[in-house]
Amino acid sequence: MKKISFVLILLAAAFNLKAQEVTGDWYGVLNIGDAQLHLVFHINKQADHYATTFDSTDQGAMGLDADKTTVNSNTVNIESTRFNFKYGGVYKPDSAIIRGTFVQGGGSLPLLLTRKGK
């Protein structure tokens, strides 16, 4: 019984560490027709939840707050009611990317996030 408890604790810790790897700065480019919009998401782990601020560098907007950030396993969701957007993606730890979709208003665009800005 002690062995099973120990294994379960190890599995829980490994799962938690994997989810926490999503914290940090994530860079992406939205391709909007001929234009590009560079975004940076800063994902942080608070005591019992995640919090995100973001920058729209081409618009000179920095440190904007997102309302809600959830991380479940490798799924990342970021929402902002003020800026009317949602981002949902899948974190790929082996390649250090988050591949997802940025939805704003009635439109949606693919948005690949990486650890390094381009």
Phi and psi in radians as a Rosetta constraint file:
Dihedral C 1 N 2 CA 2 C 2 CIRCULARHARMONIC -1.117 0.35
Dihedral N 2 CA 2 C 2 N 3 CIRCULARHARMONIC -0.623 0.35
Dihedral C 2 N 3 CA 3 C 3 CIRCULARHARMONIC -1.109 0.35
Dihedral N 3 CA 3 C 3 N 4 CIRCULARHARMONIC -0.758 0.35
Dihedral C 3 N 4 CA 4 C 4 CIRCULARHARMONIC -1.123 0.35
Dihedral N 4 CA 4 C 4 N 5 CIRCULARHARMONIC -0.761 0.35
Dihedral C 4 N 5 CA 5 C 5 CIRCULARHARMONIC -1.068 0.35
Dihedral N 5 CA 5 C 5 N 6 CIRCULARHARMONIC -0.757 0.35
Dihedral C 5 N 6 CA 6 C 6 CIRCULARHARMONIC -1.084 0.35
Dihedral N 6 CA 6 C 6 N 7 CIRCULARHARMONIC -0.767 0.35
Dihedral C 6 N 7 CA 7 C 7 CIRCULARHARMONIC -1.105 0.35
Dihedral N 7 CA 7 C 7 N 8 CIRCULARHARMONIC -0.740 0.35
Dihedral C 7 N 8 CA 8 C 8 CIRCULARHARMONIC -1.103 0.35
Dihedral N 8 CA 8 C 8 N 9 CIRCULARHARMONIC -0.690 0.35
Dihedral C 8 N 9 CA 9 C 9 CIRCULARHARMONIC -1.120 0.35
Dihedral N 9 CA 9 C 9 N 10 CIRCULARHARMONIC -0.751 0.35
Dihedral C 9 N 10 CA 10 C 10 CIRCULARHARMONIC -1.086 0.35
Dihedral N 10 CA 10 C 10 N 11 CIRCULARHARMONIC -0.753 0.35
Dihedral C 10 N 11 CA 11 C 11 CIRCULARHARMONIC -1.104 0.35
Dihedral N 11 CA 11 C 11 N 12 CIRCULARHARMONIC -0.744 0.35
Dihedral C 11 N 12 CA 12 C 12 CIRCULARHARMONIC -1.095 0.35
Dihedral N 12 CA 12 C 12 N 13 CIRCULARHARMONIC -0.739 0.35
Dihedral C 12 N 13 CA 13 C 13 CIRCULARHARMONIC -1.131 0.35
Dihedral N 13 CA 13 C 13 N 14 CIRCULARHARMONIC -0.740 0.35
Dihedral C 13 N 14 CA 14 C 14 CIRCULARHARMONIC -1.104 0.35
Dihedral N 14 CA 14 C 14 N 15 CIRCULARHARMONIC -0.738 0.35
Dihedral C 14 N 15 CA 15 C 15 CIRCULARHARMONIC -1.077 0.35
Dihedral N 15 CA 15 C 15 N 16 CIRCULARHARMONIC -0.768 0.35
Dihedral C 15 N 16 CA 16 C 16 CIRCULARHARMONIC -1.123 0.35
Dihedral N 16 CA 16 C 16 N 17 CIRCULARHARMONIC -0.739 0.35
Dihedral C 16 N 17 CA 17 C 17 CIRCULARHARMONIC -1.111 0.35
Dihedral N 17 CA 17 C 17 N 18 CIRCULARHARMONIC -0.708 0.35
Dihedral C 17 N 18 CA 18 C 18 CIRCULARHARMONIC -1.082 0.35
Dihedral N 18 CA 18 C 18 N 19 CIRCULARHARMONIC -0.779 0.35
Dihedral C 18 N 19 CA 19 C 19 CIRCULARHARMONIC -1.147 0.35
Dihedral N 19 CA 19 C 19 N 20 CIRCULARHARMONIC -0.634 0.35
Dihedral C 19 N 20 CA 20 C 20 CIRCULARHARMONIC -1.236 0.35
Dihedral N 20 CA 20 C 20 N 21 CIRCULARHARMONIC -0.352 0.35
Dihedral C 20 N 21 CA 21 C 21 CIRCULARHARMONIC -1.099 0.35
Dihedral N 21 CA 21 C 21 N 22 CIRCULARHARMONIC -0.293 0.35
Dihedral C 21 N 22 CA 22 C 22 CIRCULARHARMONIC -1.294 0.35
Dihedral N 22 CA 22 C 22 N 23 CIRCULARHARMONIC -0.242 0.35
Dihedral C 22 N 23 CA 23 C 23 CIRCULARHARMONIC -1.207 0.35
Dihedral N 23 CA 23 C 23 N 24 CIRCULARHARMONIC 2.660 0.35
Dihedral C 23 N 24 CA 24 C 24 CIRCULARHARMONIC 2.152 0.35
Dihedral N 24 CA 24 C 24 N 25 CIRCULARHARMONIC -2.873 0.35
Dihedral C 24 N 25 CA 25 C 25 CIRCULARHARMONIC -1.703 0.35
Dihedral N 25 CA 25 C 25 N 26 CIRCULARHARMONIC 2.311 0.35
Dihedral C 25 N 26 CA 26 C 26 CIRCULARHARMONIC -2.217 0.35
Dihedral N 26 CA 26 C 26 N 27 CIRCULARHARMONIC 2.222 0.35
Dihedral C 26 N 27 CA 27 C 27 CIRCULARHARMONIC -1.923 0.35
Dihedral N 27 CA 27 C 27 N 28 CIRCULARHARMONIC 2.425 0.35
Dihedral C 27 N 28 CA 28 C 28 CIRCULARHARMONIC -2.648 0.35
Dihedral N 28 CA 28 C 28 N 29 CIRCULARHARMONIC 2.859 0.35
Dihedral C 28 N 29 CA 29 C 29 CIRCULARHARMONIC -2.250 0.35
Dihedral N 29 CA 29 C 29 N 30 CIRCULARHARMONIC 2.138 0.35
Dihedral C 29 N 30 CA 30 C 30 CIRCULARHARMONIC -1.544 0.35
Dihedral N 30 CA 30 C 30 N 31 CIRCULARHARMONIC 2.167 0.35
Dihedral C 30 N 31 CA 31 C 31 CIRCULARHARMONIC -1.648 0.35
Dihedral N 31 CA 31 C 31 N 32 CIRCULARHARMONIC 1.911 0.35
Dihedral C 31 N 32 CA 32 C 32 CIRCULARHARMONIC -1.986 0.35
Dihedral N 32 CA 32 C 32 N 33 CIRCULARHARMONIC 1.602 0.35
Dihedral C 32 N 33 CA 33 C 33 CIRCULARHARMONIC 1.095 0.35
Dihedral N 33 CA 33 C 33 N 34 CIRCULARHARMONIC -2.165 0.35
Dihedral C 33 N 34 CA 34 C 34 CIRCULARHARMONIC -1.512 0.35
Dihedral N 34 CA 34 C 34 N 35 CIRCULARHARMONIC -0.133 0.35
Dihedral C 34 N 35 CA 35 C 35 CIRCULARHARMONIC -1.727 0.35
Dihedral N 35 CA 35 C 35 N 36 CIRCULARHARMONIC 2.756 0.35
Dihedral C 35 N 36 CA 36 C 36 CIRCULARHARMONIC -2.191 0.35
Dihedral N 36 CA 36 C 36 N 37 CIRCULARHARMONIC 2.492 0.35
Dihedral C 36 N 37 CA 37 C 37 CIRCULARHARMONIC -2.200 0.35
Dihedral N 37 CA 37 C 37 N 38 CIRCULARHARMONIC 2.005 0.35
Dihedral C 37 N 38 CA 38 C 38 CIRCULARHARMONIC -1.501 0.35
Dihedral N 38 CA 38 C 38 N 39 CIRCULARHARMONIC 2.244 0.35
Dihedral C 38 N 39 CA 39 C 39 CIRCULARHARMONIC -2.145 0.35
Dihedral N 39 CA 39 C 39 N 40 CIRCULARHARMONIC 2.586 0.35
Dihedral C 39 N 40 CA 40 C 40 CIRCULARHARMONIC -2.300 0.35
Dihedral N 40 CA 40 C 40 N 41 CIRCULARHARMONIC 2.171 0.35
Dihedral C 40 N 41 CA 41 C 41 CIRCULARHARMONIC -1.842 0.35
Dihedral N 41 CA 41 C 41 N 42 CIRCULARHARMONIC 2.281 0.35
Dihedral C 41 N 42 CA 42 C 42 CIRCULARHARMONIC -1.919 0.35
Dihedral N 42 CA 42 C 42 N 43 CIRCULARHARMONIC 1.747 0.35
Dihedral C 42 N 43 CA 43 C 43 CIRCULARHARMONIC -1.685 0.35
Dihedral N 43 CA 43 C 43 N 44 CIRCULARHARMONIC 2.191 0.35
Dihedral C 43 N 44 CA 44 C 44 CIRCULARHARMONIC -2.167 0.35
Dihedral N 44 CA 44 C 44 N 45 CIRCULARHARMONIC 2.592 0.35
Dihedral C 44 N 45 CA 45 C 45 CIRCULARHARMONIC -1.709 0.35
Dihedral N 45 CA 45 C 45 N 46 CIRCULARHARMONIC 2.062 0.35
Dihedral C 45 N 46 CA 46 C 46 CIRCULARHARMONIC -1.546 0.35
Dihedral N 46 CA 46 C 46 N 47 CIRCULARHARMONIC -3.017 0.35
Dihedral C 46 N 47 CA 47 C 47 CIRCULARHARMONIC -0.948 0.35
Dihedral N 47 CA 47 C 47 N 48 CIRCULARHARMONIC -0.895 0.35
Dihedral C 47 N 48 CA 48 C 48 CIRCULARHARMONIC -2.264 0.35
Dihedral N 48 CA 48 C 48 N 49 CIRCULARHARMONIC 0.229 0.35
Dihedral C 48 N 49 CA 49 C 49 CIRCULARHARMONIC -2.768 0.35
Dihedral N 49 CA 49 C 49 N 50 CIRCULARHARMONIC 3.019 0.35
Dihedral C 49 N 50 CA 50 C 50 CIRCULARHARMONIC -1.764 0.35
Dihedral N 50 CA 50 C 50 N 51 CIRCULARHARMONIC 2.637 0.35
Dihedral C 50 N 51 CA 51 C 51 CIRCULARHARMONIC -2.404 0.35
Dihedral N 51 CA 51 C 51 N 52 CIRCULARHARMONIC 2.524 0.35
Dihedral C 51 N 52 CA 52 C 52 CIRCULARHARMONIC -2.311 0.35
Dihedral N 52 CA 52 C 52 N 53 CIRCULARHARMONIC 2.374 0.35
Dihedral C 52 N 53 CA 53 C 53 CIRCULARHARMONIC -1.989 0.35
Dihedral N 53 CA 53 C 53 N 54 CIRCULARHARMONIC 2.795 0.35
Dihedral C 53 N 54 CA 54 C 54 CIRCULARHARMONIC -2.524 0.35
Dihedral N 54 CA 54 C 54 N 55 CIRCULARHARMONIC 2.762 0.35
Dihedral C 54 N 55 CA 55 C 55 CIRCULARHARMONIC -2.127 0.35
Dihedral N 55 CA 55 C 55 N 56 CIRCULARHARMONIC 2.455 0.35
Dihedral C 55 N 56 CA 56 C 56 CIRCULARHARMONIC -1.973 0.35
Dihedral N 56 CA 56 C 56 N 57 CIRCULARHARMONIC 1.517 0.35
Dihedral C 56 N 57 CA 57 C 57 CIRCULARHARMONIC -1.097 0.35
Dihedral N 57 CA 57 C 57 N 58 CIRCULARHARMONIC -0.610 0.35
Dihedral C 57 N 58 CA 58 C 58 CIRCULARHARMONIC -1.200 0.35
Dihedral N 58 CA 58 C 58 N 59 CIRCULARHARMONIC -0.390 0.35
Dihedral C 58 N 59 CA 59 C 59 CIRCULARHARMONIC -1.745 0.35
Dihedral N 59 CA 59 C 59 N 60 CIRCULARHARMONIC 0.011 0.35
Dihedral C 59 N 60 CA 60 C 60 CIRCULARHARMONIC 1.215 0.35
Dihedral N 60 CA 60 C 60 N 61 CIRCULARHARMONIC 0.370 0.35
Dihedral C 60 N 61 CA 61 C 61 CIRCULARHARMONIC -1.766 0.35
Dihedral N 61 CA 61 C 61 N 62 CIRCULARHARMONIC 2.098 0.35
Dihedral C 61 N 62 CA 62 C 62 CIRCULARHARMONIC -2.234 0.35
Dihedral N 62 CA 62 C 62 N 63 CIRCULARHARMONIC 2.574 0.35
Dihedral C 62 N 63 CA 63 C 63 CIRCULARHARMONIC 1.181 0.35
Dihedral N 63 CA 63 C 63 N 64 CIRCULARHARMONIC 0.568 0.35
Dihedral C 63 N 64 CA 64 C 64 CIRCULARHARMONIC -1.384 0.35
Dihedral N 64 CA 64 C 64 N 65 CIRCULARHARMONIC 2.465 0.35
Dihedral C 64 N 65 CA 65 C 65 CIRCULARHARMONIC -1.556 0.35
Dihedral N 65 CA 65 C 65 N 66 CIRCULARHARMONIC 2.335 0.35
Dihedral C 65 N 66 CA 66 C 66 CIRCULARHARMONIC -1.565 0.35
Dihedral N 66 CA 66 C 66 N 67 CIRCULARHARMONIC 2.614 0.35
Dihedral C 66 N 67 CA 67 C 67 CIRCULARHARMONIC -1.342 0.35
Dihedral N 67 CA 67 C 67 N 68 CIRCULARHARMONIC -0.653 0.35
Dihedral C 67 N 68 CA 68 C 68 CIRCULARHARMONIC -2.569 0.35
Dihedral N 68 CA 68 C 68 N 69 CIRCULARHARMONIC 2.348 0.35
Dihedral C 68 N 69 CA 69 C 69 CIRCULARHARMONIC -2.311 0.35
Dihedral N 69 CA 69 C 69 N 70 CIRCULARHARMONIC 2.201 0.35
Dihedral C 69 N 70 CA 70 C 70 CIRCULARHARMONIC -2.175 0.35
Dihedral N 70 CA 70 C 70 N 71 CIRCULARHARMONIC 2.471 0.35
Dihedral C 70 N 71 CA 71 C 71 CIRCULARHARMONIC -2.263 0.35
Dihedral N 71 CA 71 C 71 N 72 CIRCULARHARMONIC 2.018 0.35
Dihedral C 71 N 72 CA 72 C 72 CIRCULARHARMONIC -2.170 0.35
Dihedral N 72 CA 72 C 72 N 73 CIRCULARHARMONIC 1.953 0.35
Dihedral C 72 N 73 CA 73 C 73 CIRCULARHARMONIC 0.988 0.35
Dihedral N 73 CA 73 C 73 N 74 CIRCULARHARMONIC -2.016 0.35
Dihedral C 73 N 74 CA 74 C 74 CIRCULARHARMONIC -1.865 0.35
Dihedral N 74 CA 74 C 74 N 75 CIRCULARHARMONIC 0.220 0.35
Dihedral C 74 N 75 CA 75 C 75 CIRCULARHARMONIC -1.670 0.35
Dihedral N 75 CA 75 C 75 N 76 CIRCULARHARMONIC 2.258 0.35
Dihedral C 75 N 76 CA 76 C 76 CIRCULARHARMONIC -2.079 0.35
Dihedral N 76 CA 76 C 76 N 77 CIRCULARHARMONIC 2.253 0.35
Dihedral C 76 N 77 CA 77 C 77 CIRCULARHARMONIC -2.261 0.35
Dihedral N 77 CA 77 C 77 N 78 CIRCULARHARMONIC 2.289 0.35
Dihedral C 77 N 78 CA 78 C 78 CIRCULARHARMONIC -2.232 0.35
Dihedral N 78 CA 78 C 78 N 79 CIRCULARHARMONIC 2.313 0.35
Dihedral C 78 N 79 CA 79 C 79 CIRCULARHARMONIC -2.305 0.35
Dihedral N 79 CA 79 C 79 N 80 CIRCULARHARMONIC 2.516 0.35
Dihedral C 79 N 80 CA 80 C 80 CIRCULARHARMONIC -2.399 0.35
Dihedral N 80 CA 80 C 80 N 81 CIRCULARHARMONIC 2.006 0.35
Dihedral C 80 N 81 CA 81 C 81 CIRCULARHARMONIC -1.320 0.35
Dihedral N 81 CA 81 C 81 N 82 CIRCULARHARMONIC -0.593 0.35
Dihedral C 81 N 82 CA 82 C 82 CIRCULARHARMONIC -1.056 0.35
Dihedral N 82 CA 82 C 82 N 83 CIRCULARHARMONIC -0.692 0.35
Dihedral C 82 N 83 CA 83 C 83 CIRCULARHARMONIC -1.837 0.35
Dihedral N 83 CA 83 C 83 N 84 CIRCULARHARMONIC 0.129 0.35
Dihedral C 83 N 84 CA 84 C 84 CIRCULARHARMONIC 0.917 0.35
Dihedral N 84 CA 84 C 84 N 85 CIRCULARHARMONIC 0.873 0.35
Dihedral C 84 N 85 CA 85 C 85 CIRCULARHARMONIC -2.363 0.35
Dihedral N 85 CA 85 C 85 N 86 CIRCULARHARMONIC 2.761 0.35
Dihedral C 85 N 86 CA 86 C 86 CIRCULARHARMONIC -2.368 0.35
Dihedral N 86 CA 86 C 86 N 87 CIRCULARHARMONIC 2.452 0.35
Dihedral C 86 N 87 CA 87 C 87 CIRCULARHARMONIC -2.181 0.35
Dihedral N 87 CA 87 C 87 N 88 CIRCULARHARMONIC 2.261 0.35
Dihedral C 87 N 88 CA 88 C 88 CIRCULARHARMONIC -2.265 0.35
Dihedral N 88 CA 88 C 88 N 89 CIRCULARHARMONIC 2.250 0.35
Dihedral C 88 N 89 CA 89 C 89 CIRCULARHARMONIC -2.599 0.35
Dihedral N 89 CA 89 C 89 N 90 CIRCULARHARMONIC 2.979 0.35
Dihedral C 89 N 90 CA 90 C 90 CIRCULARHARMONIC -2.021 0.35
Dihedral N 90 CA 90 C 90 N 91 CIRCULARHARMONIC 2.140 0.35
Dihedral C 90 N 91 CA 91 C 91 CIRCULARHARMONIC -1.366 0.35
Dihedral N 91 CA 91 C 91 N 92 CIRCULARHARMONIC 2.211 0.35
Dihedral C 91 N 92 CA 92 C 92 CIRCULARHARMONIC -1.917 0.35
Dihedral N 92 CA 92 C 92 N 93 CIRCULARHARMONIC 1.609 0.35
Dihedral C 92 N 93 CA 93 C 93 CIRCULARHARMONIC -1.081 0.35
Dihedral N 93 CA 93 C 93 N 94 CIRCULARHARMONIC -0.513 0.35
Dihedral C 93 N 94 CA 94 C 94 CIRCULARHARMONIC -1.199 0.35
Dihedral N 94 CA 94 C 94 N 95 CIRCULARHARMONIC -0.462 0.35
Dihedral C 94 N 95 CA 95 C 95 CIRCULARHARMONIC -2.060 0.35
Dihedral N 95 CA 95 C 95 N 96 CIRCULARHARMONIC 0.082 0.35
Dihedral C 95 N 96 CA 96 C 96 CIRCULARHARMONIC 0.926 0.35
Dihedral N 96 CA 96 C 96 N 97 CIRCULARHARMONIC 0.872 0.35
Dihedral C 96 N 97 CA 97 C 97 CIRCULARHARMONIC -2.312 0.35
Dihedral N 97 CA 97 C 97 N 98 CIRCULARHARMONIC 2.786 0.35
Dihedral C 97 N 98 CA 98 C 98 CIRCULARHARMONIC -2.135 0.35
Dihedral N 98 CA 98 C 98 N 99 CIRCULARHARMONIC 2.021 0.35
Dihedral C 98 N 99 CA 99 C 99 CIRCULARHARMONIC -1.806 0.35
Dihedral N 99 CA 99 C 99 N 100 CIRCULARHARMONIC 2.114 0.35
Dihedral C 99 N 100 CA 100 C 100 CIRCULARHARMONIC -2.758 0.35
Dihedral N 100 CA 100 C 100 N 101 CIRCULARHARMONIC -2.845 0.35
Dihedral C 100 N 101 CA 101 C 101 CIRCULARHARMONIC -2.273 0.35
Dihedral N 101 CA 101 C 101 N 102 CIRCULARHARMONIC 2.315 0.35
Dihedral C 101 N 102 CA 102 C 102 CIRCULARHARMONIC -1.754 0.35
Dihedral N 102 CA 102 C 102 N 103 CIRCULARHARMONIC 2.134 0.35
Dihedral C 102 N 103 CA 103 C 103 CIRCULARHARMONIC -2.059 0.35
Dihedral N 103 CA 103 C 103 N 104 CIRCULARHARMONIC 2.210 0.35
Dihedral C 103 N 104 CA 104 C 104 CIRCULARHARMONIC -2.536 0.35
Dihedral N 104 CA 104 C 104 N 105 CIRCULARHARMONIC 2.329 0.35
Dihedral C 104 N 105 CA 105 C 105 CIRCULARHARMONIC 1.059 0.35
Dihedral N 105 CA 105 C 105 N 106 CIRCULARHARMONIC -2.274 0.35
Dihedral C 105 N 106 CA 106 C 106 CIRCULARHARMONIC -1.707 0.35
Dihedral N 106 CA 106 C 106 N 107 CIRCULARHARMONIC 0.004 0.35
Dihedral C 106 N 107 CA 107 C 107 CIRCULARHARMONIC -1.886 0.35
Dihedral N 107 CA 107 C 107 N 108 CIRCULARHARMONIC 2.798 0.35
Dihedral C 107 N 108 CA 108 C 108 CIRCULARHARMONIC -2.441 0.35
Dihedral N 108 CA 108 C 108 N 109 CIRCULARHARMONIC 2.525 0.35
Dihedral C 108 N 109 CA 109 C 109 CIRCULARHARMONIC -2.394 0.35
Dihedral N 109 CA 109 C 109 N 110 CIRCULARHARMONIC 2.549 0.35
Dihedral C 109 N 110 CA 110 C 110 CIRCULARHARMONIC -1.176 0.35
Dihedral N 110 CA 110 C 110 N 111 CIRCULARHARMONIC 2.519 0.35
Dihedral C 110 N 111 CA 111 C 111 CIRCULARHARMONIC -2.489 0.35
Dihedral N 111 CA 111 C 111 N 112 CIRCULARHARMONIC 1.983 0.35
Dihedral C 111 N 112 CA 112 C 112 CIRCULARHARMONIC -1.689 0.35
Dihedral N 112 CA 112 C 112 N 113 CIRCULARHARMONIC 2.181 0.35
Dihedral C 112 N 113 CA 113 C 113 CIRCULARHARMONIC -1.868 0.35
Dihedral N 113 CA 113 C 113 N 114 CIRCULARHARMONIC 2.370 0.35
Dihedral C 113 N 114 CA 114 C 114 CIRCULARHARMONIC -2.223 0.35
Dihedral N 114 CA 114 C 114 N 115 CIRCULARHARMONIC 2.926 0.35
Dihedral C 114 N 115 CA 115 C 115 CIRCULARHARMONIC -1.280 0.35
Dihedral N 115 CA 115 C 115 N 116 CIRCULARHARMONIC -0.413 0.35
Dihedral C 115 N 116 CA 116 C 116 CIRCULARHARMONIC -2.057 0.35
Dihedral N 116 CA 116 C 116 N 117 CIRCULARHARMONIC 2.369 0.35
Dihedral C 116 N 117 CA 117 C 117 CIRCULARHARMONIC -1.276 0.35
Dihedral N 117 CA 117 C 117 N 118 CIRCULARHARMONIC 2.674 0.35
